């Protein structure tokens, strides 16, 4: 049986899709650039509120942003 997965993009890809630099996105999210870099490297530790804020700033549905382990994204 085939399981239909929702196509998802990385957090970095969502930022780039929103045409935002790291500095612009961090400013809009009210976080430091270093925090955003950490989030992009390991999005699996983000809270639901952080995920929602990212979705709003990037104007991209959170269901289509991958918030898991980077290795999981590469293997899917």
C-alpha positions in Angstrom: 0.0 0.0 0.0 1.3 3.5 -0.9 1.1 6.2 1.7 0.6 9.7 0.2 3.0 12.1 1.8 2.5 15.9 1.8 5.4 17.4 -0.2 7.5 19.5 2.2 10.4 21.9 1.8 13.2 22.7 4.2 13.0 25.7 6.5 15.8 27.3 4.5 14.0 26.7 1.3 10.9 28.4 2.7 12.9 31.4 3.7 14.5 31.6 0.2 11.1 31.1 -1.4 9.9 34.2 0.6 12.8 36.1 -0.9 14.3 36.9 2.6 17.9 36.9 3.6 18.9 35.4 6.9 19.2 39.0 8.4 15.7 40.0 7.0 14.0 36.9 8.2 15.6 37.1 11.7 14.5 40.7 12.0 11.0 39.8 11.0 11.0 36.9 13.4 12.5 39.0 16.2 15.4 36.6 16.7 19.1 36.7 16.1 20.6 35.5 12.8 22.5 32.8 14.8 19.3 31.5 16.2 17.7 31.3 12.8 20.8 29.5 11.5 20.4 27.0 14.3 16.7 26.6 13.5 17.4 25.9 9.8 20.0 23.3 10.8 17.8 21.6 13.3 14.1 22.5 12.8 12.9 19.5 14.7 13.3 21.3 18.1 10.9 24.2 17.2 7.7 24.7 19.2 4.4 24.9 17.5 4.3 28.6 18.2 7.7 29.1 16.6 6.5 27.0 13.6 3.4 29.2 13.2 5.4 32.4 13.4 7.8 31.1 10.7 4.8 30.1 8.5 3.3 33.6 8.9 6.6 35.5 8.2 7.4 33.3 5.2 3.8 33.3 4.0 3.9 29.6 3.5 1.7 26.9 5.1 3.4 25.2 8.0 2.1 21.8 6.7 4.4 22.2 3.7 7.5 23.1 5.8 9.6 20.2 7.1 10.0 20.5 10.9 11.9 17.4 11.6 15.4 15.9 11.6 17.5 16.9 8.6 18.4 13.2 8.0 14.7 12.3 7.7 14.2 14.9 5.0 17.1 13.6 3.0 15.9 10.0 3.2 12.3 10.7 2.2 
